Amino acid sequence: YEDASFWRLRNVSVAFDFARAFKLKAFTKLQLVLSGRNLITITNYTGMDPETSSGTSNSAWDRGVDHNTIPNTRAYTVGLNFGF
């Protein structure tokens, strides 16, 4: 057993509205949106992910065991919102 405490930056989104900033008459909204998921994880846990999976069963023998399942993935997203 080991300490699996962690701190994680789960979701961040930032948007910039070009129509508002530059007073564009053709658009009521022209936003660029940047998002990130699972950007930073701070932990001393030695496994792949401190949010360990205990498998498919909820057995007392299997609880808290790290089965090296696929860790939470890091993702980046870019979006464009516009309105007339």
Buried (B, 14 or more C-beta within 10 A) or exposed (E): EEEBEEEBEEEEEEEEBBBEEEEEEEBEEBBBBEBBBBBEBEBEBEBEBBBBEBEEEEEEEEEEEBEEEEBBEEEEEEEEEBEE
